[in-house]
Amino acid sequence: MYVDGAGLRRTGRQLGVHHQTVANWAKEQAEQLAETPVPAEVKTAEFDELFTYIGDKKTESISLHL
């Protein structure tokens, strides 16, 4: 559930355990994963569903007063 994006607290509530228990389980499982080999030289990298904004806004935000 946590791996599928439910979050620690929601997973804990669904399973009836404390969210820290879910975090501990996730950490234990992650430590058992094999190391992923990284090539010496990376020519292309692709990121899906990632957006990062760096810089200043071009316009100030406008708030409406009704």
Order of alpha helices (4+ residues) and beta strands (2+ residues): alpha-alpha
